[in-house]
Amino acid sequence: MTTQTKHHIPWFLWPFAALWRLLAMIVELTGRFVAMVLGIVFIVVGMIVSLTIIGAIVGVPLAIVGLLLFLKGLF
């Protein structure tokens, strides 16, 4: 989350400031959602690739990176 400083916003600019804050919140939540979806995709692809012994060299780290990405998007 971003740290907000206390700035005095003139009353006639308040609607623009409110719209800007709403857009910033939507972009932040969208970024978290994309990180979570990519994390799940990496986990699934890592598990599928690691079904072979040779693929486990790539699949296990890919699944771990996917798990970390999902957790970062969650928290």
VEXZA-75732 format. One record per atom (N, C-alpha, C): residue number from 0; z, x, y. Coordinates in pm, 1 decimal. Example, Ala and Ser with C-alpha at 12.3 -4.5 7.8 and 13.67 -1.06 7.14 Angstrom:
2
node i:0 | pz:780.0 | px:1319.0 | py:-569.0
node i:0 | pz:780.0 | px:1230.0 | py:-450.0
node i:0 | pz:780.0 | px:1320.0 | py:-330.0
node i:1 | pz:708.0 | px:1285.0 | py:-225.0
node i:1 | pz:714.0 | px:1367.0 | py:-106.0
node i:1 | pz:787.0 | px:1290.0 | py:3.0
END
This chain:
75
node i:0 | pz:0.0 | px:83.7 | py:-116.2
node i:0 | pz:0.0 | px:0.0 | py:0.0
node i:0 | pz:0.0 | px:89.1 | py:123.7
node i:1 | pz:-53.0 | px:34.7 | py:228.9
node i:1 | pz:-59.9 | px:112.2 | py:351.4
node i:1 | pz:64.8 | px:88.4 | py:435.8
node i:2 | pz:101.7 | px:189.9 | py:509.1
node i:2 | pz:214.5 | px:178.6 | py:599.2
node i:2 | pz:163.8 | px:124.1 | py:731.8
node i:3 | pz:222.6 | px:15.0 | py:774.8
node i:3 | pz:177.6 | px:-45.2 | py:899.0
node i:3 | pz:268.5 | px:-1.5 | py:1012.4
node i:4 | pz:204.0 | px:38.3 | py:1119.5
node i:4 | pz:280.6 | px:72.7 | py:1238.7
node i:4 | pz:284.5 | px:-49.1 | py:1328.4
node i:5 | pz:383.2 | px:-53.1 | py:1414.1
node i:5 | pz:398.3 | px:-167.6 | py:1502.8
node i:5 | pz:318.8 | px:-143.1 | py:1630.5
node i:6 | pz:206.4 | px:-209.6 | py:1639.7
node i:6 | pz:125.3 | px:-206.3 | py:1760.4
node i:6 | pz:126.9 | px:-345.5 | py:1820.5
node i:7 | pz:136.6 | px:-349.7 | py:1949.0
node i:7 | pz:130.2 | px:-478.3 | py:2016.5
node i:7 | pz:-15.7 | px:-520.8 | py:2025.8
node i:8 | pz:-45.7 | px:-636.0 | py:1969.0
node i:8 | pz:-182.0 | px:-688.3 | py:1971.7
node i:8 | pz:-184.9 | px:-802.1 | py:2073.9
node i:9 | pz:-274.3 | px:-794.2 | py:2170.6
node i:9 | pz:-283.6 | px:-903.8 | py:2267.8
node i:9 | pz:-316.1 | px:-1035.7 | py:2197.1
node i:10 | pz:-269.4 | px:-1145.0 | py:2254.5
node i:10 | pz:-283.0 | px:-1275.2 | py:2190.3
node i:10 | pz:-428.7 | px:-1313.6 | py:2166.7
node i:11 | pz:-519.4 | px:-1271.8 | py:2254.0
node i:11 | pz:-659.3 | px:-1311.0 | py:2239.5
node i:11 | pz:-731.5 | px:-1229.2 | py:2131.6
node i:12 | pz:-671.8 | px:-1117.4 | py:2088.3
node i:12 | pz:-731.2 | px:-1036.8 | py:1980.7
node i:12 | pz:-665.8 | px:-1063.5 | py:1845.3
node i:13 | pz:-564.2 | px:-1148.9 | py:1842.8
node i:13 | pz:-492.1 | px:-1175.0 | py:1719.1
node i:13 | pz:-581.3 | px:-1226.9 | py:1606.1
node i:14 | pz:-675.7 | px:-1319.9 | py:1629.4
node i:14 | pz:-760.2 | px:-1365.4 | py:1518.0
node i:14 | pz:-841.2 | px:-1252.7 | py:1454.9
node i:15 | pz:-888.9 | px:-1159.7 | py:1537.3
node i:15 | pz:-965.4 | px:-1047.2 | py:1483.4
node i:15 | pz:-876.7 | px:-953.5 | py:1401.6
node i:16 | pz:-756.6 | px:-931.3 | py:1447.8
node i:16 | pz:-663.0 | px:-846.3 | py:1374.2
node i:16 | pz:-623.7 | px:-911.4 | py:1241.5
node i:17 | pz:-602.2 | px:-1041.9 | py:1242.2
node i:17 | pz:-567.3 | px:-1111.8 | py:1119.2
node i:17 | pz:-683.0 | px:-1106.6 | py:1018.9
node i:18 | pz:-804.6 | px:-1125.3 | py:1067.9
node i:18 | pz:-921.8 | px:-1116.7 | py:980.5
node i:18 | pz:-937.2 | px:-976.1 | py:923.8
node i:19 | pz:-913.0 | px:-874.1 | py:1006.2
node i:19 | pz:-923.2 | px:-735.3 | py:960.1
node i:19 | pz:-820.1 | px:-705.9 | py:850.8
node i:20 | pz:-697.2 | px:-754.0 | py:868.3
node i:20 | pz:-593.3 | px:-732.4 | py:767.1
node i:20 | pz:-625.8 | px:-805.0 | py:637.8
node i:21 | pz:-682.3 | px:-926.1 | py:648.4
node i:21 | pz:-722.1 | px:-1000.6 | py:529.3
node i:21 | pz:-831.1 | px:-926.1 | py:453.3
node i:22 | pz:-930.1 | px:-875.8 | py:524.8
node i:22 | pz:-1038.0 | px:-800.6 | py:460.5
node i:22 | pz:-985.5 | px:-672.4 | py:395.6
node i:23 | pz:-892.4 | px:-605.3 | py:460.3
node i:23 | pz:-834.9 | px:-483.4 | py:403.7
node i:23 | pz:-759.4 | px:-515.1 | py:274.4
node i:24 | pz:-687.3 | px:-626.1 | py:271.4
node i:24 | pz:-614.7 | px:-664.3 | py:151.2
node i:24 | pz:-711.3 | px:-698.8 | py:37.3
node i:25 | pz:-820.2 | px:-766.9 | py:68.6
node i:25 | pz:-919.4 | px:-801.8 | py:-33.4
node i:25 | pz:-983.8 | px:-676.8 | py:-91.4
node i:26 | pz:-1017.7 | px:-580.7 | py:-6.1
node i:26 | pz:-1078.2 | px:-456.0 | py:-53.8
node i:26 | pz:-980.6 | px:-379.8 | py:-142.7
node i:27 | pz:-853.4 | px:-377.1 | py:-105.6
node i:27 | pz:-753.2 | px:-307.5 | py:-186.1
node i:27 | pz:-737.4 | px:-372.5 | py:-323.3
node i:28 | pz:-729.9 | px:-505.2 | py:-327.8
node i:28 | pz:-715.2 | px:-574.8 | py:-455.4
node i:28 | pz:-839.8 | px:-560.6 | py:-541.1
node i:29 | pz:-957.9 | px:-561.3 | py:-478.7
node i:29 | pz:-1081.8 | px:-543.8 | py:-553.3
node i:29 | pz:-1086.9 | px:-405.6 | py:-616.5
node i:30 | pz:-1043.5 | px:-305.0 | py:-543.2
node i:30 | pz:-1041.1 | px:-169.3 | py:-597.8
node i:30 | pz:-948.7 | px:-158.8 | py:-717.3
node i:31 | pz:-835.7 | px:-225.0 | py:-712.9
node i:31 | pz:-743.2 | px:-224.0 | py:-826.4
node i:31 | pz:-805.0 | px:-294.2 | py:-946.3
node i:32 | pz:-872.5 | px:-405.9 | py:-921.0
node i:32 | pz:-935.4 | px:-480.3 | py:-1029.8
node i:32 | pz:-1044.9 | px:-399.0 | py:-1096.4
node i:33 | pz:-1126.1 | px:-331.6 | py:-1016.7
node i:33 | pz:-1232.9 | px:-247.3 | py:-1071.5
node i:33 | pz:-1173.7 | px:-132.9 | py:-1153.1
node i:34 | pz:-1065.2 | px:-73.4 | py:-1107.3
node i:34 | pz:-1000.3 | px:34.4 | py:-1181.9
node i:34 | pz:-948.7 | px:-17.5 | py:-1315.7
node i:35 | pz:-892.4 | px:-136.9 | py:-1317.0
node i:35 | pz:-840.4 | px:-191.7 | py:-1441.9
node i:35 | pz:-953.7 | px:-222.7 | py:-1539.5
node i:36 | pz:-1063.3 | px:-279.4 | py:-1490.7
node i:36 | pz:-1177.0 | px:-311.0 | py:-1577.6
node i:36 | pz:-1238.2 | px:-182.8 | py:-1633.3
node i:37 | pz:-1255.9 | px:-81.7 | py:-1548.6
node i:37 | pz:-1309.6 | px:46.4 | py:-1597.1
node i:37 | pz:-1215.4 | px:110.5 | py:-1699.2
node i:38 | pz:-1085.5 | px:98.5 | py:-1677.3
node i:38 | pz:-989.4 | px:152.2 | py:-1773.0
node i:38 | pz:-1002.5 | px:86.3 | py:-1909.0
node i:39 | pz:-1016.4 | px:-45.9 | py:-1911.1
node i:39 | pz:-1032.4 | px:-117.0 | py:-2038.7
node i:39 | pz:-1162.6 | px:-76.1 | py:-2106.6
node i:40 | pz:-1269.8 | px:-62.6 | py:-2028.6
node i:40 | pz:-1398.6 | px:-20.6 | py:-2086.3
node i:40 | pz:-1387.1 | px:119.0 | py:-2145.5
node i:41 | pz:-1322.3 | px:211.3 | py:-2075.6
node i:41 | pz:-1305.0 | px:347.4 | py:-2127.5
node i:41 | pz:-1221.0 | px:348.4 | py:-2255.0
node i:42 | pz:-1118.8 | px:265.3 | py:-2260.7
node i:42 | pz:-1035.8 | px:258.5 | py:-2381.1
node i:42 | pz:-1118.4 | px:210.0 | py:-2499.6
node i:43 | pz:-1194.5 | px:104.3 | py:-2479.3
node i:43 | pz:-1275.7 | px:49.3 | py:-2588.9
node i:43 | pz:-1381.8 | px:148.9 | py:-2633.3
node i:44 | pz:-1451.8 | px:210.1 | py:-2538.1
node i:44 | pz:-1555.1 | px:307.9 | py:-2573.3
node i:44 | pz:-1491.8 | px:429.0 | py:-2641.1
node i:45 | pz:-1377.2 | px:473.1 | py:-2594.4
node i:45 | pz:-1308.9 | px:585.7 | py:-2657.6
node i:45 | pz:-1267.3 | px:555.1 | py:-2800.1
node i:46 | pz:-1221.9 | px:432.6 | py:-2824.5
node i:46 | pz:-1183.9 | px:395.1 | py:-2961.4
node i:46 | pz:-1306.1 | px:387.6 | py:-3051.6
node i:47 | pz:-1417.5 | px:335.0 | py:-2999.9
node i:47 | pz:-1539.7 | px:325.6 | py:-3081.3
node i:47 | pz:-1594.3 | px:464.4 | py:-3111.6
node i:48 | pz:-1595.4 | px:552.9 | py:-3012.4
node i:48 | pz:-1648.1 | px:688.7 | py:-3032.6
node i:48 | pz:-1559.0 | px:767.0 | py:-3128.4
node i:49 | pz:-1429.4 | px:741.8 | py:-3126.2
node i:49 | pz:-1339.0 | px:820.8 | py:-3209.3
node i:49 | pz:-1333.4 | px:773.2 | py:-3354.7
node i:50 | pz:-1418.1 | px:680.4 | py:-3393.4
node i:50 | pz:-1421.2 | px:638.1 | py:-3533.8
node i:50 | pz:-1475.0 | px:748.1 | py:-3624.2
node i:51 | pz:-1552.6 | px:839.2 | py:-3569.9
node i:51 | pz:-1598.6 | px:954.0 | py:-3648.9
node i:51 | pz:-1512.1 | px:1074.8 | py:-3612.7
node i:52 | pz:-1503.7 | px:1170.3 | py:-3702.3
node i:52 | pz:-1420.7 | px:1288.5 | py:-3678.5
node i:52 | pz:-1477.4 | px:1371.7 | py:-3564.0
node i:53 | pz:-1608.4 | px:1387.4 | py:-3560.5
node i:53 | pz:-1670.9 | px:1465.1 | py:-3453.3
node i:53 | pz:-1652.2 | px:1394.4 | py:-3318.7
node i:54 | pz:-1664.3 | px:1261.4 | py:-3318.9
node i:54 | pz:-1651.2 | px:1185.3 | py:-3194.7
node i:54 | pz:-1509.2 | px:1179.0 | py:-3143.2
node i:55 | pz:-1411.5 | px:1209.4 | py:-3227.4
node i:55 | pz:-1271.8 | px:1204.1 | py:-3184.5
node i:55 | pz:-1242.2 | px:1308.1 | py:-3077.4
node i:56 | pz:-1320.5 | px:1415.0 | py:-3075.9
node i:56 | pz:-1301.3 | px:1518.8 | py:-2974.3
node i:56 | pz:-1327.2 | px:1461.6 | py:-2835.2
node i:57 | pz:-1421.1 | px:1370.2 | py:-2825.2
node i:57 | pz:-1453.5 | px:1307.6 | py:-2697.0
node i:57 | pz:-1381.9 | px:1173.4 | py:-2681.6
node i:58 | pz:-1368.2 | px:1099.2 | py:-2790.0
node i:58 | pz:-1315.9 | px:963.6 | py:-2784.1
node i:58 | pz:-1169.3 | px:953.5 | py:-2747.3
node i:59 | pz:-1087.3 | px:1039.3 | py:-2802.1
node i:59 | pz:-943.2 | px:1033.2 | py:-2773.8
node i:59 | pz:-914.2 | px:1063.8 | py:-2626.6
node i:60 | pz:-968.8 | px:1172.0 | py:-2569.2
node i:60 | pz:-944.5 | px:1194.2 | py:-2425.9
node i:60 | pz:-1001.7 | px:1082.6 | py:-2337.8
node i:61 | pz:-1115.3 | px:1025.1 | py:-2379.0
node i:61 | pz:-1172.7 | px:914.9 | py:-2302.9
node i:61 | pz:-1081.0 | px:794.1 | py:-2304.1
node i:62 | pz:-1021.5 | px:765.1 | py:-2418.2
node i:62 | pz:-927.3 | px:653.1 | py:-2427.0
node i:62 | pz:-801.1 | px:680.9 | py:-2344.7
node i:63 | pz:-756.2 | px:804.6 | py:-2344.5
node i:63 | pz:-637.1 | px:839.9 | py:-2265.4
node i:63 | pz:-665.6 | px:826.4 | py:-2116.0
node i:64 | pz:-781.9 | px:873.0 | py:-2072.7
node i:64 | pz:-820.6 | px:858.4 | py:-1931.9
node i:64 | pz:-832.1 | px:709.8 | py:-1896.2
node i:65 | pz:-886.6 | px:629.7 | py:-1987.1
node i:65 | pz:-896.1 | px:486.0 | py:-1964.4
node i:65 | pz:-759.3 | px:421.7 | py:-1951.2
node i:66 | pz:-664.6 | px:464.1 | py:-2035.0
node i:66 | pz:-529.0 | px:410.8 | py:-2026.9
node i:66 | pz:-463.3 | px:448.3 | py:-1894.1
node i:67 | pz:-481.2 | px:572.6 | py:-1852.2
node i:67 | pz:-423.8 | px:616.0 | py:-1724.4
node i:67 | pz:-487.3 | px:541.5 | py:-1605.9
node i:68 | pz:-617.4 | px:518.1 | py:-1613.1
node i:68 | pz:-685.8 | px:445.2 | py:-1507.6
node i:68 | pz:-639.0 | px:299.6 | py:-1502.5
node i:69 | pz:-620.1 | px:239.5 | py:-1618.7
node i:69 | pz:-570.0 | px:101.8 | py:-1623.7
node i:69 | pz:-428.2 | px:93.8 | py:-1566.3
node i:70 | pz:-343.2 | px:188.6 | py:-1603.4
node i:70 | pz:-206.8 | px:188.0 | py:-1551.9
node i:70 | pz:-203.6 | px:210.9 | py:-1400.8
node i:71 | pz:-291.5 | px:295.9 | py:-1350.8
node i:71 | pz:-298.1 | px:320.4 | py:-1206.5
node i:71 | pz:-341.5 | px:193.6 | py:-1133.0
node i:72 | pz:-433.0 | px:119.4 | py:-1191.5
node i:72 | pz:-475.1 | px:-5.9 | py:-1129.4
node i:72 | pz:-367.6 | px:-111.7 | py:-1135.7
node i:73 | pz:-284.0 | px:-106.3 | py:-1238.0
node i:73 | pz:-177.7 | px:-204.4 | py:-1254.3
node i:73 | pz:-62.2 | px:-178.1 | py:-1159.0
node i:74 | pz:-23.3 | px:-52.5 | py:-1145.9
node i:74 | pz:90.9 | px:-16.5 | py:-1061.5
node i:74 | pz:41.9 | px:56.1 | py:-942.9
END
